[in-house]
């Protein structure tokens, strides 16, 4: 992964702790798969940028190429159900 974030990031009720690889919402820990955490960390480390699929693949998965369905699943899935959703844009 190219972007390195060393401090805890807080956004919209979430707290992302890169050093301990923990995501919390309202103080409750949300369990994420390793690649999902890496993807979130990369996106948080690039605020305000439109990130192309190829850039995400290179940054998070390296040379390994994945199908779109796998990338989508990594964005939306965690190890347990969560009431939180991923927002992709606002009108």
Beta strands, then each sheet from edge to edge (+ up, - down):
strand 1: 9-11
strand 2: 14-17
strand 3: 22-25
strand 4: 28-30
sheet 1: 1+ 2- 3+ 4-
end
